[in-house]
Amino acid sequence: MAGSTEDRFDALEARIAALEARRVNQVLLIENEGRCDQDTTEAERVLQEIEDELAALRVRTATFASDPRHS
């Protein structure tokens, strides 16, 4: 990730925000498929991938924010 420290942090935050929005949509998809008695396996797999990436980015953001070299 090139750019200033602030730019990199902002990019991480933007990616997290985008994934959180995608997560909401995925949850709604799963709920809708469930109401229609459709198989939710694939939608649940995608949701897990989104949640895994969010968790990794949150750890990265927390590490980034707490590292004194980035202040």
Predicted model as a PDB file, atoms N, CA, C, CB and O in Angstrom, pLDDT in the B-factor column:
MODEL        1                                                                  
ATOM      1  N   MET A   1       0.838  -1.167   0.000  1.00 47.00           N  
ATOM      2  CA  MET A   1       0.000   0.000   0.000  1.00 47.00           C  
ATOM      3  C   MET A   1       0.889   1.238   0.000  1.00 47.00           C  
ATOM      4  CB  MET A   1      -0.957  -0.006   1.210  1.00 47.00           C  
ATOM      5  O   MET A   1       1.571   1.504   0.990  1.00 47.00           O  
ATOM      6  N   ALA A   2       0.893   1.985  -1.073  1.00 58.00           N  
ATOM      7  CA  ALA A   2       1.725   3.175  -1.184  1.00 58.00           C  
ATOM      8  C   ALA A   2       0.944   4.389  -0.716  1.00 58.00           C  
ATOM      9  CB  ALA A   2       2.218   3.370  -2.629  1.00 58.00           C  
ATOM     10  O   ALA A   2      -0.280   4.349  -0.592  1.00 58.00           O  
ATOM     11  N   GLY A   3       1.663   5.460  -0.461  1.00 71.00           N  
ATOM     12  CA  GLY A   3       1.016   6.689  -0.050  1.00 71.00           C  
ATOM     13  C   GLY A   3       1.360   7.040   1.374  1.00 71.00           C  
ATOM     14  O   GLY A   3       2.090   6.324   2.060  1.00 71.00           O  
ATOM     15  N   SER A   4       0.812   8.170   1.805  1.00 81.00           N  
ATOM     16  CA  SER A   4       1.081   8.611   3.166  1.00 81.00           C  
ATOM     17  C   SER A   4       0.401   7.684   4.166  1.00 81.00           C  
ATOM     18  CB  SER A   4       0.609  10.059   3.368  1.00 81.00           C  
ATOM     19  O   SER A   4      -0.495   6.913   3.821  1.00 81.00           O  
ATOM     20  N   THR A   5       0.846   7.779   5.396  1.00 78.00           N  
ATOM     21  CA  THR A   5       0.261   6.966   6.456  1.00 78.00           C  
ATOM     22  C   THR A   5      -1.236   7.221   6.565  1.00 78.00           C  
ATOM     23  CB  THR A   5       0.948   7.255   7.797  1.00 78.00           C  
ATOM     24  O   THR A   5      -2.029   6.287   6.681  1.00 78.00           O  
ATOM     25  N   GLU A   6      -1.609   8.482   6.525  1.00 82.00           N  
ATOM     26  CA  GLU A   6      -3.030   8.831   6.619  1.00 82.00           C  
ATOM     27  C   GLU A   6      -3.816   8.268   5.442  1.00 82.00           C  
ATOM     28  CB  GLU A   6      -3.204  10.351   6.682  1.00 82.00           C  
ATOM     29  O   GLU A   6      -4.931   7.776   5.617  1.00 82.00           O  
ATOM     30  N   ASP A   7      -3.242   8.338   4.245  1.00 87.00           N  
ATOM     31  CA  ASP A   7      -3.910   7.794   3.063  1.00 87.00           C  
ATOM     32  C   ASP A   7      -4.117   6.285   3.185  1.00 87.00           C  
ATOM     33  CB  ASP A   7      -3.100   8.110   1.803  1.00 87.00           C  
ATOM     34  O   ASP A   7      -5.178   5.765   2.839  1.00 87.00           O  
ATOM     35  N   ARG A   8      -3.100   5.595   3.677  1.00 84.00           N  
ATOM     36  CA  ARG A   8      -3.214   4.142   3.837  1.00 84.00           C  
ATOM     37  C   ARG A   8      -4.270   3.790   4.875  1.00 84.00           C  
ATOM     38  CB  ARG A   8      -1.861   3.538   4.237  1.00 84.00           C  
ATOM     39  O   ARG A   8      -5.057   2.863   4.682  1.00 84.00           O  
ATOM     40  N   PHE A   9      -4.283   4.537   5.979  1.00 85.00           N  
ATOM     41  CA  PHE A   9      -5.283   4.292   7.013  1.00 85.00           C  
ATOM     42  C   PHE A   9      -6.685   4.583   6.472  1.00 85.00           C  
ATOM     43  CB  PHE A   9      -4.995   5.156   8.262  1.00 85.00           C  
ATOM     44  O   PHE A   9      -7.619   3.821   6.725  1.00 85.00           O  
ATOM     45  N   ASP A  10      -6.830   5.668   5.738  1.00 89.00           N  
ATOM     46  CA  ASP A  10      -8.124   6.001   5.138  1.00 89.00           C  
ATOM     47  C   ASP A  10      -8.575   4.925   4.159  1.00 89.00           C  
ATOM     48  CB  ASP A  10      -8.048   7.353   4.427  1.00 89.00           C  
ATOM     49  O   ASP A  10      -9.761   4.604   4.088  1.00 89.00           O  
ATOM     50  N   ALA A  11      -7.636   4.372   3.409  1.00 90.00           N  
ATOM     51  CA  ALA A  11      -7.977   3.303   2.469  1.00 90.00           C  
ATOM     52  C   ALA A  11      -8.467   2.060   3.202  1.00 90.00           C  
ATOM     53  CB  ALA A  11      -6.769   2.953   1.598  1.00 90.00           C  
ATOM     54  O   ALA A  11      -9.415   1.409   2.761  1.00 90.00           O  
ATOM     55  N   LEU A  12      -7.827   1.732   4.312  1.00 91.00           N  
ATOM     56  CA  LEU A  12      -8.285   0.595   5.121  1.00 91.00           C  
ATOM     57  C   LEU A  12      -9.690   0.849   5.656  1.00 91.00           C  
ATOM     58  CB  LEU A  12      -7.312   0.331   6.288  1.00 91.00           C  
ATOM     59  O   LEU A  12     -10.552  -0.029   5.605  1.00 91.00           O  
ATOM     60  N   GLU A  13      -9.909   2.043   6.165  1.00 92.00           N  
ATOM     61  CA  GLU A  13     -11.237   2.392   6.700  1.00 92.00           C  
ATOM     62  C   GLU A  13     -12.303   2.355   5.602  1.00 92.00           C  
ATOM     63  CB  GLU A  13     -11.204   3.793   7.352  1.00 92.00           C  
ATOM     64  O   GLU A  13     -13.425   1.906   5.838  1.00 92.00           O  
ATOM     65  N   ALA A  14     -11.954   2.822   4.415  1.00 96.00           N  
ATOM     66  CA  ALA A  14     -12.901   2.800   3.300  1.00 96.00           C  
ATOM     67  C   ALA A  14     -13.236   1.367   2.894  1.00 96.00           C  
ATOM     68  CB  ALA A  14     -12.332   3.568   2.099  1.00 96.00           C  
ATOM     69  O   ALA A  14     -14.391   1.055   2.604  1.00 96.00           O  
ATOM     70  N   ARG A  15     -12.232   0.502   2.875  1.00 97.00           N  
ATOM     71  CA  ARG A  15     -12.470  -0.900   2.530  1.00 97.00           C  
ATOM     72  C   ARG A  15     -13.368  -1.566   3.572  1.00 97.00           C  
ATOM     73  CB  ARG A  15     -11.134  -1.661   2.412  1.00 97.00           C  
ATOM     74  O   ARG A  15     -14.254  -2.348   3.225  1.00 97.00           O  
ATOM     75  N   ILE A  16     -13.139  -1.256   4.842  1.00 97.00           N  
ATOM     76  CA  ILE A  16     -13.979  -1.799   5.912  1.00 97.00           C  
ATOM     77  C   ILE A  16     -15.418  -1.323   5.741  1.00 97.00           C  
ATOM     78  CB  ILE A  16     -13.435  -1.383   7.299  1.00 97.00           C  
ATOM     79  O   ILE A  16     -16.349  -2.121   5.860  1.00 97.00           O  
ATOM     80  N   ALA A  17     -15.611  -0.042   5.465  1.00 97.00           N  
ATOM     81  CA  ALA A  17     -16.964   0.491   5.279  1.00 97.00           C  
ATOM     82  C   ALA A  17     -17.667  -0.185   4.102  1.00 97.00           C  
ATOM     83  CB  ALA A  17     -16.913   2.010   5.057  1.00 97.00           C  
ATOM     84  O   ALA A  17     -18.852  -0.510   4.187  1.00 97.00           O  
ATOM     85  N   ALA A  18     -16.944  -0.394   3.018  1.00 98.00           N  
ATOM     86  CA  ALA A  18     -17.529  -1.052   1.850  1.00 98.00           C  
ATOM     87  C   ALA A  18     -17.918  -2.495   2.171  1.00 98.00           C  
ATOM     88  CB  ALA A  18     -16.546  -1.021   0.669  1.00 98.00           C  
ATOM     89  O   ALA A  18     -18.982  -2.963   1.768  1.00 98.00           O  
ATOM     90  N   LEU A  19     -17.052  -3.189   2.896  1.00 98.00           N  
ATOM     91  CA  LEU A  19     -17.356  -4.574   3.271  1.00 98.00           C  
ATOM     92  C   LEU A  19     -18.514  -4.655   4.256  1.00 98.00           C  
ATOM     93  CB  LEU A  19     -16.126  -5.239   3.872  1.00 98.00           C  
ATOM     94  O   LEU A  19     -19.312  -5.591   4.196  1.00 98.00           O  
ATOM     95  N   GLU A  20     -18.615  -3.689   5.158  1.00 98.00           N  
ATOM     96  CA  GLU A  20     -19.744  -3.683   6.090  1.00 98.00           C  
ATOM     97  C   GLU A  20     -21.057  -3.497   5.348  1.00 98.00           C  
ATOM     98  CB  GLU A  20     -19.572  -2.578   7.140  1.00 98.00           C  
ATOM     99  O   GLU A  20     -22.056  -4.131   5.688  1.00 98.00           O  
ATOM    100  N   ALA A  21     -21.066  -2.634   4.336  1.00 98.00           N  
ATOM    101  CA  ALA A  21     -22.268  -2.453   3.513  1.00 98.00           C  
ATOM    102  C   ALA A  21     -22.588  -3.737   2.754  1.00 98.00           C  
ATOM    103  CB  ALA A  21     -22.082  -1.279   2.523  1.00 98.00           C  
ATOM    104  O   ALA A  21     -23.747  -4.139   2.660  1.00 98.00           O  
ATOM    105  N   ARG A  22     -21.568  -4.366   2.223  1.00 98.00           N  
ATOM    106  CA  ARG A  22     -21.753  -5.634   1.497  1.00 98.00           C  
ATOM    107  C   ARG A  22     -22.273  -6.717   2.442  1.00 98.00           C  
ATOM    108  CB  ARG A  22     -20.421  -6.091   0.840  1.00 98.00           C  
ATOM    109  O   ARG A  22     -23.106  -7.540   2.061  1.00 98.00           O  
ATOM    110  N   ARG A  23     -21.771  -6.706   3.679  1.00 98.00           N  
ATOM    111  CA  ARG A  23     -22.214  -7.677   4.677  1.00 98.00           C  
ATOM    112  C   ARG A  23     -23.710  -7.526   4.946  1.00 98.00           C  
ATOM    113  CB  ARG A  23     -21.417  -7.510   5.984  1.00 98.00           C  
ATOM    114  O   ARG A  23     -24.438  -8.517   5.001  1.00 98.00           O  
ATOM    115  N   VAL A  24     -24.164  -6.289   5.111  1.00 98.00           N  
ATOM    116  CA  VAL A  24     -25.593  -6.035   5.347  1.00 98.00           C  
ATOM    117  C   VAL A  24     -26.416  -6.594   4.196  1.00 98.00           C  
ATOM    118  CB  VAL A  24     -25.866  -4.518   5.517  1.00 98.00           C  
ATOM    119  O   VAL A  24     -27.424  -7.263   4.420  1.00 98.00           O  
ATOM    120  N   ASN A  25     -25.996  -6.326   2.979  1.00 98.00           N  
ATOM    121  CA  ASN A  25     -26.726  -6.834   1.814  1.00 98.00           C  
ATOM    122  C   ASN A  25     -26.731  -8.351   1.769  1.00 98.00           C  
ATOM    123  CB  ASN A  25     -26.122  -6.286   0.533  1.00 98.00           C  
ATOM    124  O   ASN A  25     -27.728  -8.963   1.386  1.00 98.00           O  
ATOM    125  N   GLN A  26     -25.617  -8.960   2.160  1.00 98.00           N  
ATOM    126  CA  GLN A  26     -25.528 -10.418   2.141  1.00 98.00           C  
ATOM    127  C   GLN A  26     -26.456 -11.032   3.190  1.00 98.00           C  
ATOM    128  CB  GLN A  26     -24.077 -10.870   2.383  1.00 98.00           C  
ATOM    129  O   GLN A  26     -27.101 -12.049   2.938  1.00 98.00           O  
ATOM    130  N   VAL A  27     -26.518 -10.412   4.359  1.00 98.00           N  
ATOM    131  CA  VAL A  27     -27.427 -10.895   5.402  1.00 98.00           C  
ATOM    132  C   VAL A  27     -28.874 -10.801   4.913  1.00 98.00           C  
ATOM    133  CB  VAL A  27     -27.242 -10.082   6.715  1.00 98.00           C  
ATOM    134  O   VAL A  27     -29.667 -11.719   5.126  1.00 98.00           O  
ATOM    135  N   LEU A  28     -29.211  -9.693   4.261  1.00 98.00           N  
ATOM    136  CA  LEU A  28     -30.563  -9.547   3.719  1.00 98.00           C  
ATOM    137  C   LEU A  28     -30.855 -10.604   2.661  1.00 98.00           C  
ATOM    138  CB  LEU A  28     -30.748  -8.152   3.124  1.00 98.00           C  
ATOM    139  O   LEU A  28     -31.967 -11.128   2.594  1.00 98.00           O  
ATOM    140  N   LEU A  29     -29.863 -10.916   1.840  1.00 98.00           N  
ATOM    141  CA  LEU A  29     -30.028 -11.964   0.834  1.00 98.00           C  
ATOM    142  C   LEU A  29     -30.302 -13.311   1.491  1.00 98.00           C  
ATOM    143  CB  LEU A  29     -28.783 -12.054  -0.056  1.00 98.00           C  
ATOM    144  O   LEU A  29     -31.197 -14.041   1.066  1.00 98.00           O  
ATOM    145  N   ILE A  30     -29.545 -13.636   2.511  1.00 98.00           N  
ATOM    146  CA  ILE A  30     -29.731 -14.906   3.227  1.00 98.00           C  
ATOM    147  C   ILE A  30     -31.124 -14.962   3.844  1.00 98.00           C  
ATOM    148  CB  ILE A  30     -28.650 -15.083   4.325  1.00 98.00           C  
ATOM    149  O   ILE A  30     -31.810 -15.979   3.750  1.00 98.00           O  
ATOM    150  N   GLU A  31     -31.535 -13.873   4.470  1.00 98.00           N  
ATOM    151  CA  GLU A  31     -32.871 -13.838   5.067  1.00 98.00           C  
ATOM    152  C   GLU A  31     -33.950 -14.023   4.009  1.00 98.00           C  
ATOM    153  CB  GLU A  31     -33.089 -12.520   5.812  1.00 98.00           C  
ATOM    154  O   GLU A  31     -34.914 -14.758   4.227  1.00 98.00           O  
ATOM    155  N   ASN A  32     -33.797 -13.367   2.874  1.00 98.00           N  
ATOM    156  CA  ASN A  32     -34.779 -13.475   1.800  1.00 98.00           C  
ATOM    157  C   ASN A  32     -34.809 -14.886   1.222  1.00 98.00           C  
ATOM    158  CB  ASN A  32     -34.475 -12.461   0.697  1.00 98.00           C  
ATOM    159  O   ASN A  32     -35.880 -15.450   0.999  1.00 98.00           O  
ATOM    160  N   GLU A  33     -33.638 -15.447   0.983  1.00 98.00           N  
ATOM    161  CA  GLU A  33     -33.589 -16.819   0.464  1.00 98.00           C  
ATOM    162  C   GLU A  33     -34.220 -17.791   1.457  1.00 98.00           C  
ATOM    163  CB  GLU A  33     -32.131 -17.234   0.165  1.00 98.00           C  
ATOM    164  O   GLU A  33     -34.924 -18.719   1.060  1.00 98.00           O  
ATOM    165  N   GLY A  34     -33.968 -17.580   2.741  1.00 97.00           N  
ATOM    166  CA  GLY A  34     -34.548 -18.446   3.759  1.00 97.00           C  
ATOM    167  C   GLY A  34     -36.066 -18.364   3.787  1.00 97.00           C  
ATOM    168  O   GLY A  34     -36.750 -19.377   3.931  1.00 97.00           O  
ATOM    169  N   ARG A  35     -36.586 -17.149   3.649  1.00 97.00           N  
ATOM    170  CA  ARG A  35     -38.052 -16.977   3.623  1.00 97.00           C  
ATOM    171  C   ARG A  35     -38.676 -17.663   2.420  1.00 97.00           C  
ATOM    172  CB  ARG A  35     -38.416 -15.490   3.610  1.00 97.00           C  
ATOM    173  O   ARG A  35     -39.824 -18.105   2.468  1.00 97.00           O  
ATOM    174  N   CYS A  36     -37.913 -17.746   1.343  1.00 97.00           N  
ATOM    175  CA  CYS A  36     -38.406 -18.375   0.111  1.00 97.00           C  
ATOM    176  C   CYS A  36     -38.044 -19.857   0.038  1.00 97.00           C  
ATOM    177  CB  CYS A  36     -37.844 -17.650  -1.108  1.00 97.00           C  
ATOM    178  O   CYS A  36     -38.185 -20.491  -1.008  1.00 97.00           O  
ATOM    179  N   ASP A  37     -37.578 -20.396   1.157  1.00 97.00           N  
ATOM    180  CA  ASP A  37     -37.178 -21.809   1.219  1.00 97.00           C  
ATOM    181  C   ASP A  37     -36.123 -22.179   0.184  1.00 97.00           C  
ATOM    182  CB  ASP A  37     -38.386 -22.691   1.033  1.00 97.00           C  
ATOM    183  O   ASP A  37     -36.116 -23.295  -0.335  1.00 97.00           O  
ATOM    184  N   GLN A  38     -35.226 -21.227  -0.115  1.00 98.00           N  
ATOM    185  CA  GLN A  38     -34.131 -21.501  -1.036  1.00 98.00           C  
ATOM    186  C   GLN A  38     -32.893 -21.904  -0.229  1.00 98.00           C  
ATOM    187  CB  GLN A  38     -33.833 -20.259  -1.936  1.00 98.00           C  
ATOM    188  O   GLN A  38     -32.766 -21.578   0.951  1.00 98.00           O  
ATOM    189  N   ASP A  39     -32.005 -22.608  -0.885  1.00 98.00           N  
ATOM    190  CA  ASP A  39     -30.752 -23.017  -0.263  1.00 98.00           C  
ATOM    191  C   ASP A  39     -29.878 -21.779  -0.035  1.00 98.00           C  
ATOM    192  CB  ASP A  39     -30.009 -24.068  -1.145  1.00 98.00           C  
ATOM    193  O   ASP A  39     -29.604 -21.030  -0.972  1.00 98.00           O  
ATOM    194  N   THR A  40     -29.449 -21.570   1.196  1.00 98.00           N  
ATOM    195  CA  THR A  40     -28.640 -20.395   1.539  1.00 98.00           C  
ATOM    196  C   THR A  40     -27.154 -20.726   1.672  1.00 98.00           C  
ATOM    197  CB  THR A  40     -29.141 -19.783   2.835  1.00 98.00           C  
ATOM    198  O   THR A  40     -26.368 -19.882   2.103  1.00 98.00           O  
ATOM    199  N   THR A  41     -26.768 -21.932   1.311  1.00 98.00           N  
ATOM    200  CA  THR A  41     -25.393 -22.380   1.515  1.00 98.00           C  
ATOM    201  C   THR A  41     -24.375 -21.446   0.858  1.00 98.00           C  
ATOM    202  CB  THR A  41     -25.222 -23.786   0.972  1.00 98.00           C  
ATOM    203  O   THR A  41     -23.416 -21.026   1.506  1.00 98.00           O  
ATOM    204  N   GLU A  42     -24.570 -21.128  -0.391  1.00 98.00           N  
ATOM    205  CA  GLU A  42     -23.611 -20.273  -1.102  1.00 98.00           C  
ATOM    206  C   GLU A  42     -23.606 -18.861  -0.523  1.00 98.00           C  
ATOM    207  CB  GLU A  42     -23.945 -20.225  -2.605  1.00 98.00           C  
ATOM    208  O   GLU A  42     -22.541 -18.273  -0.333  1.00 98.00           O  
ATOM    209  N   ALA A  43     -24.767 -18.324  -0.246  1.00 98.00           N  
ATOM    210  CA  ALA A  43     -24.843 -16.977   0.329  1.00 98.00           C  
ATOM    211  C   ALA A  43     -24.171 -16.941   1.702  1.00 98.00           C  
ATOM    212  CB  ALA A  43     -26.316 -16.519   0.443  1.00 98.00           C  
ATOM    213  O   ALA A  43     -23.520 -15.954   2.045  1.00 98.00           O  
ATOM    214  N   GLU A  44     -24.323 -17.998   2.479  1.00 98.00           N  
ATOM    215  CA  GLU A  44     -23.676 -18.067   3.794  1.00 98.00           C  
ATOM    216  C   GLU A  44     -22.154 -18.183   3.648  1.00 98.00           C  
ATOM    217  CB  GLU A  44     -24.227 -19.266   4.601  1.00 98.00           C  
ATOM    218  O   GLU A  44     -21.410 -17.630   4.458  1.00 98.00           O  
ATOM    219  N   ARG A  45     -21.695 -18.891   2.627  1.00 98.00           N  
ATOM    220  CA  ARG A  45     -20.257 -19.001   2.375  1.00 98.00           C  
ATOM    221  C   ARG A  45     -19.675 -17.633   2.031  1.00 98.00           C  
ATOM    222  CB  ARG A  45     -19.979 -20.005   1.235  1.00 98.00           C  
ATOM    223  O   ARG A  45     -18.611 -17.257   2.522  1.00 98.00           O  
ATOM    224  N   VAL A  46     -20.382 -16.901   1.188  1.00 98.00           N  
ATOM    225  CA  VAL A  46     -19.931 -15.558   0.812  1.00 98.00           C  
ATOM    226  C   VAL A  46     -19.924 -14.654   2.042  1.00 98.00           C  
ATOM    227  CB  VAL A  46     -20.840 -14.958  -0.297  1.00 98.00           C  
ATOM    228  O   VAL A  46     -18.990 -13.874   2.232  1.00 98.00           O  
ATOM    229  N   LEU A  47     -20.951 -14.753   2.872  1.00 98.00           N  
ATOM    230  CA  LEU A  47     -21.001 -13.956   4.099  1.00 98.00           C  
ATOM    231  C   LEU A  47     -19.796 -14.267   4.986  1.00 98.00           C  
ATOM    232  CB  LEU A  47     -22.316 -14.223   4.868  1.00 98.00           C  
ATOM    233  O   LEU A  47     -19.199 -13.357   5.561  1.00 98.00           O  
ATOM    234  N   GLN A  48     -19.442 -15.525   5.099  1.00 98.00           N  
ATOM    235  CA  GLN A  48     -18.283 -15.899   5.912  1.00 98.00           C  
ATOM    236  C   GLN A  48     -17.005 -15.297   5.351  1.00 98.00           C  
ATOM    237  CB  GLN A  48     -18.152 -17.421   5.991  1.00 98.00           C  
ATOM    238  O   GLN A  48     -16.147 -14.843   6.109  1.00 98.00           O  
ATOM    239  N   GLU A  49     -16.871 -15.289   4.037  1.00 98.00           N  
ATOM    240  CA  GLU A  49     -15.690 -14.672   3.410  1.00 98.00           C  
ATOM    241  C   GLU A  49     -15.636 -13.174   3.724  1.00 98.00           C  
ATOM    242  CB  GLU A  49     -15.709 -14.896   1.871  1.00 98.00           C  
ATOM    243  O   GLU A  49     -14.572 -12.636   4.030  1.00 98.00           O  
ATOM    244  N   ILE A  50     -16.773 -12.518   3.648  1.00 98.00           N  
ATOM    245  CA  ILE A  50     -16.841 -11.089   3.964  1.00 98.00           C  
ATOM    246  C   ILE A  50     -16.441 -10.866   5.419  1.00 98.00           C  
ATOM    247  CB  ILE A  50     -18.268 -10.528   3.698  1.00 98.00           C  
ATOM    248  O   ILE A  50     -15.635  -9.985   5.719  1.00 98.00           O  
ATOM    249  N   GLU A  51     -17.008 -11.668   6.324  1.00 98.00           N  
ATOM    250  CA  GLU A  51     -16.695 -11.516   7.746  1.00 98.00           C  
ATOM    251  C   GLU A  51     -15.230 -11.815   8.047  1.00 98.00           C  
ATOM    252  CB  GLU A  51     -17.582 -12.428   8.574  1.00 98.00           C  
ATOM    253  O   GLU A  51     -14.624 -11.153   8.890  1.00 98.00           O  
ATOM    254  N   ASP A  52     -14.663 -12.795   7.373  1.00 98.00           N  
ATOM    255  CA  ASP A  52     -13.242 -13.104   7.552  1.00 98.00           C  
ATOM    256  C   ASP A  52     -12.366 -11.933   7.108  1.00 98.00           C  
ATOM    257  CB  ASP A  52     -12.867 -14.371   6.767  1.00 98.00           C  
ATOM    258  O   ASP A  52     -11.409 -11.568   7.791  1.00 98.00           O  
ATOM    259  N   GLU A  53     -12.702 -11.353   5.960  1.00 97.00           N  
ATOM    260  CA  GLU A  53     -11.916 -10.212   5.478  1.00 97.00           C  
ATOM    261  C   GLU A  53     -12.077  -9.013   6.402  1.00 97.00           C  
ATOM    262  CB  GLU A  53     -12.334  -9.834   4.048  1.00 97.00           C  
ATOM    263  O   GLU A  53     -11.109  -8.304   6.676  1.00 97.00           O  
ATOM    264  N   LEU A  54     -13.299  -8.782   6.885  1.00 97.00           N  
ATOM    265  CA  LEU A  54     -13.514  -7.690   7.838  1.00 97.00           C  
ATOM    266  C   LEU A  54     -12.672  -7.881   9.095  1.00 97.00           C  
ATOM    267  CB  LEU A  54     -14.998  -7.591   8.211  1.00 97.00           C  
ATOM    268  O   LEU A  54     -12.047  -6.936   9.577  1.00 97.00           O  
ATOM    269  N   ALA A  55     -12.656  -9.081   9.615  1.00 96.00           N  
ATOM    270  CA  ALA A  55     -11.874  -9.354  10.825  1.00 96.00           C  
ATOM    271  C   ALA A  55     -10.393  -9.086  10.578  1.00 96.00           C  
ATOM    272  CB  ALA A  55     -12.080 -10.811  11.287  1.00 96.00           C  
ATOM    273  O   ALA A  55      -9.723  -8.476  11.411  1.00 96.00           O  
ATOM    274  N   ALA A  56      -9.889  -9.535   9.448  1.00 95.00           N  
ATOM    275  CA  ALA A  56      -8.477  -9.326   9.129  1.00 95.00           C  
ATOM    276  C   ALA A  56      -8.167  -7.838   8.973  1.00 95.00           C  
ATOM    277  CB  ALA A  56      -8.101 -10.082   7.846  1.00 95.00           C  
ATOM    278  O   ALA A  56      -7.133  -7.363   9.445  1.00 95.00           O  
ATOM    279  N   LEU A  57      -9.054  -7.110   8.315  1.00 95.00           N  
ATOM    280  CA  LEU A  57      -8.822  -5.678   8.134  1.00 95.00           C  
ATOM    281  C   LEU A  57      -8.916  -4.916   9.451  1.00 95.00           C  
ATOM    282  CB  LEU A  57      -9.820  -5.109   7.138  1.00 95.00           C  
ATOM    283  O   LEU A  57      -8.183  -3.950   9.665  1.00 95.00           O  
ATOM    284  N   ARG A  58      -9.804  -5.343  10.323  1.00 92.00           N  
ATOM    285  CA  ARG A  58      -9.907  -4.678  11.632  1.00 92.00           C  
ATOM    286  C   ARG A  58      -8.649  -4.905  12.463  1.00 92.00           C  
ATOM    287  CB  ARG A  58     -11.141  -5.187  12.400  1.00 92.00           C  
ATOM    288  O   ARG A  58      -8.189  -3.997  13.155  1.00 92.00           O  
ATOM    289  N   VAL A  59      -8.099  -6.098  12.397  1.00 91.00           N  
ATOM    290  CA  VAL A  59      -6.835  -6.365  13.095  1.00 91.00           C  
ATOM    291  C   VAL A  59      -5.740  -5.501  12.491  1.00 91.00           C  
ATOM    292  CB  VAL A  59      -6.452  -7.875  13.012  1.00 91.00           C  
ATOM    293  O   VAL A  59      -4.948  -4.890  13.208  1.00 91.00           O  
ATOM    294  N   ARG A  60      -5.706  -5.459  11.185  1.00 89.00           N  
ATOM    295  CA  ARG A  60      -4.692  -4.649  10.501  1.00 89.00           C  
ATOM    296  C   ARG A  60      -4.831  -3.167  10.867  1.00 89.00           C  
ATOM    297  CB  ARG A  60      -4.805  -4.830   8.972  1.00 89.00           C  
ATOM    298  O   ARG A  60      -3.833  -2.487  11.105  1.00 89.00           O  
ATOM    299  N   THR A  61      -6.066  -2.674  10.911  1.00 87.00           N  
ATOM    300  CA  THR A  61      -6.309  -1.279  11.271  1.00 87.00           C  
ATOM    301  C   THR A  61      -5.899  -1.009  12.707  1.00 87.00           C  
ATOM    302  CB  THR A  61      -7.780  -0.922  11.069  1.00 87.00           C  
ATOM    303  O   THR A  61      -5.278   0.015  12.994  1.00 87.00           O  
ATOM    304  N   ALA A  62      -6.241  -1.915  13.613  1.00 86.00           N  
ATOM    305  CA  ALA A  62      -5.873  -1.732  15.019  1.00 86.00           C  
ATOM    306  C   ALA A  62      -4.351  -1.751  15.189  1.00 86.00           C  
ATOM    307  CB  ALA A  62      -6.522  -2.829  15.894  1.00 86.00           C  
ATOM    308  O   ALA A  62      -3.794  -0.953  15.942  1.00 86.00           O  
ATOM    309  N   THR A  63      -3.694  -2.654  14.494  1.00 81.00           N  
ATOM    310  CA  THR A  63      -2.241  -2.722  14.543  1.00 81.00           C  
ATOM    311  C   THR A  63      -1.641  -1.456  13.962  1.00 81.00           C  
ATOM    312  CB  THR A  63      -1.726  -3.954  13.789  1.00 81.00           C  
ATOM    313  O   THR A  63      -0.706  -0.885  14.523  1.00 81.00           O  
ATOM    314  N   PHE A  64      -2.174  -1.033  12.859  1.00 74.00           N  
ATOM    315  CA  PHE A  64      -1.706   0.174  12.176  1.00 74.00           C  
ATOM    316  C   PHE A  64      -1.853   1.381  13.096  1.00 74.00           C  
ATOM    317  CB  PHE A  64      -2.488   0.399  10.858  1.00 74.00           C  
ATOM    318  O   PHE A  64      -0.935   2.193  13.208  1.00 74.00           O  
ATOM    319  N   ALA A  65      -3.004   1.502  13.754  1.00 72.00           N  
ATOM    320  CA  ALA A  65      -3.275   2.661  14.605  1.00 72.00           C  
ATOM    321  C   ALA A  65      -2.423   2.652  15.864  1.00 72.00           C  
ATOM    322  CB  ALA A  65      -4.744   2.703  14.980  1.00 72.00           C  
ATOM    323  O   ALA A  65      -2.078   3.714  16.381  1.00 72.00           O  
ATOM    324  N   SER A  66      -2.077   1.468  16.368  1.00 77.00           N  
ATOM    325  CA  SER A  66      -1.342   1.391  17.622  1.00 77.00           C  
ATOM    326  C   SER A  66       0.176   1.378  17.442  1.00 77.00           C  
ATOM    327  CB  SER A  66      -1.762   0.169  18.370  1.00 77.00           C  
ATOM    328  O   SER A  66       0.916   1.494  18.419  1.00 77.00           O  
ATOM    329  N   ASP A  67       0.637   1.240  16.217  1.00 69.00           N  
ATOM    330  CA  ASP A  67       2.079   1.185  15.957  1.00 69.00           C  
ATOM    331  C   ASP A  67       2.641   2.603  15.977  1.00 69.00           C  
ATOM    332  CB  ASP A  67       2.380   0.489  14.588  1.00 69.00           C  
ATOM    333  O   ASP A  67       2.260   3.427  15.145  1.00 69.00           O  
ATOM    334  N   PRO A  68       3.539   2.899  16.912  1.00 51.00           N  
ATOM    335  CA  PRO A  68       4.068   4.270  17.026  1.00 51.00           C  
ATOM    336  C   PRO A  68       4.830   4.727  15.780  1.00 51.00           C  
ATOM    337  CB  PRO A  68       4.981   4.368  18.233  1.00 51.00           C  
ATOM    338  O   PRO A  68       5.017   5.928  15.585  1.00 51.00           O  
ATOM    339  N   ARG A  69       5.264   3.812  14.952  1.00 63.00           N  
ATOM    340  CA  ARG A  69       5.967   4.192  13.719  1.00 63.00           C  
ATOM    341  C   ARG A  69       5.025   4.859  12.717  1.00 63.00           C  
ATOM    342  CB  ARG A  69       6.619   2.960  13.077  1.00 63.00           C  
ATOM    343  O   ARG A  69       5.472   5.510  11.773  1.00 63.00           O  
ATOM    344  N   HIS A  70       3.703   4.692  12.932  1.00 52.00           N  
ATOM    345  CA  HIS A  70       2.720   5.260  12.009  1.00 52.00           C  
ATOM    346  C   HIS A  70       2.128   6.574  12.519  1.00 52.00           C  
ATOM    347  CB  HIS A  70       1.607   4.261  11.766  1.00 52.00           C  
ATOM    348  O   HIS A  70       1.233   7.136  11.888  1.00 52.00           O  
ATOM    349  N   SER A  71       2.613   7.054  13.633  1.00 46.00           N  
ATOM    350  CA  SER A  71       2.056   8.286  14.215  1.00 46.00           C  
ATOM    351  C   SER A  71       2.567   9.513  13.497  1.00 46.00           C  
ATOM    352  CB  SER A  71       2.394   8.382  15.698  1.00 46.00           C  
ATOM    353  O   SER A  71       2.202  10.633  13.854  1.00 46.00           O  
TER     354      SER A  71                                                      
ENDMDL                                                                          
END                                                                             
